[in-house]
Amino acid sequence: MTTEAQRAVAAAVVVRGERVLLVRRRVAEGTLSWQFPAGKIEPEETPEETPGEAAARETEEETGLLVVPQSVLGQRVHPMTGREIHYIACRPVGGQAVVASADEVAGLAWATHGELPQYVPYGLFGPVQNYLDEALLS
């Protein structure tokens, strides 16, 4: 049985134009402050069957933005948090990105490719970086 702390996390990599959505957590996880909208995969959501369901739900809960999952970019155990994370490329389809969950999110930004290092100085997961290199620079 998976405990609350052990549940995998789904992260939404939302690109609009030449920018990607980042949220600043109200409570940082170690050195992590800015990250993709993300949250724990609920027990009824299984990453194998519905890889984008949790990512889309968390994006709406945290930012009010409606997104549709496009593809699974990859998964890993995050080196800073020790949590299993599933990265999902998502396309915005409605709403405006705002701080919708003030208890979780302190701010948000639509970052350009060149701005990513200032938000995420420790670098991105390889498959996510490759996706953003193509999506933001094409």
C-alpha positions in Angstrom: 0.0 0.0 0.0 1.3 3.5 -0.9 1.3 6.0 1.8 0.5 9.7 1.3 4.2 10.7 1.4 5.2 7.9 -1.1 2.6 8.7 -3.8 4.0 9.7 -7.1 3.7 13.3 -8.4 2.5 14.5 -11.8 4.0 17.7 -13.2 2.5 19.6 -16.0 4.9 21.2 -18.5 2.6 23.8 -20.1 3.9 25.7 -23.1 2.0 28.7 -24.5 3.7 30.4 -27.5 7.4 30.8 -26.6 6.9 30.5 -22.8 6.5 27.8 -20.2 4.4 28.0 -17.0 6.1 27.9 -13.7 4.7 28.3 -10.2 6.5 29.4 -7.0 5.6 27.2 -4.1 4.5 28.9 -0.9 6.6 26.4 1.0 9.9 25.5 -0.9 11.0 21.9 -1.0 14.7 22.3 -0.1 16.2 24.5 -2.8 13.1 24.0 -5.0 11.0 27.1 -5.2 10.0 27.5 -8.8 8.6 24.4 -10.5 6.0 23.2 -12.9 2.4 22.9 -11.6 2.4 19.6 -9.9 0.8 17.4 -7.2 0.4 14.0 -5.9 -1.4 11.4 -8.1 -4.6 10.5 -6.3 -5.2 6.8 -5.5 -7.9 6.5 -8.2 -5.4 8.0 -10.8 -2.9 5.6 -12.1 0.0 7.0 -14.1 0.0 4.1 -16.5 -3.7 4.4 -17.4 -4.2 8.2 -17.2 -0.8 9.9 -17.3 -2.1 13.4 -17.7 -5.2 13.3 -15.4 -3.3 14.4 -12.3 -1.2 16.9 -14.1 -4.3 18.6 -15.6 -6.2 18.5 -12.3 -3.3 20.1 -10.4 -2.7 22.8 -13.0 -6.3 23.8 -12.8 -6.3 23.7 -8.9 -3.1 25.7 -8.6 -3.5 28.2 -11.5 -7.0 28.1 -12.8 -5.7 27.2 -16.2 -7.4 24.4 -18.1 -5.0 22.1 -19.9 -5.1 19.0 -22.0 -2.3 16.4 -21.6 -0.4 15.8 -24.8 2.4 13.4 -24.1 4.4 11.8 -21.3 7.9 13.3 -21.4 9.4 10.9 -18.8 9.6 10.0 -15.2 12.2 9.8 -12.6 12.9 9.9 -8.9 13.6 13.6 -8.3 17.2 13.9 -6.9 16.2 16.7 -4.5 12.9 15.4 -3.1 13.2 11.6 -3.6 9.7 11.5 -5.1 8.7 9.7 -8.2 7.7 12.4 -10.7 5.9 12.0 -14.0 6.4 14.9 -16.4 3.5 15.5 -18.8 3.5 18.0 -21.7 0.2 19.9 -21.6 -1.6 22.3 -23.9 -3.6 25.2 -22.5 -7.3 25.2 -23.7 -9.0 27.7 -21.4 -8.9 30.1 -18.6 -6.1 32.4 -17.5 -3.2 31.4 -15.3 -3.5 33.1 -11.9 -2.7 32.1 -8.3 -5.8 30.0 -7.7 -4.5 28.1 -4.6 -2.9 30.8 -2.4 -2.1 28.2 0.3 0.1 26.3 -2.1 1.3 28.8 -4.7 2.9 32.2 -4.0 3.4 33.3 -7.6 3.5 32.2 -11.2 5.5 33.1 -14.3 5.5 32.4 -18.0 9.2 32.0 -18.6 11.1 32.2 -21.8 13.8 29.6 -22.7 16.5 32.1 -21.8 14.9 32.8 -18.4 14.7 29.2 -17.3 18.1 29.2 -15.6 17.1 32.0 -13.3 14.0 30.2 -12.2 15.5 26.7 -12.1 19.3 27.2 -11.6 19.9 23.5 -10.8 18.7 22.5 -14.4 15.8 20.5 -15.7 15.3 16.8 -16.2 16.9 15.9 -19.6 13.8 14.9 -21.5 11.9 18.0 -20.2 14.8 20.2 -21.2 14.9 18.6 -24.7 11.1 19.1 -25.1 11.4 22.8 -24.0 14.4 23.3 -26.3 12.3 22.3 -29.2 9.0 23.8 -28.1 10.3 27.2 -27.0 12.9 27.7 -29.7 11.0 26.6 -32.8 
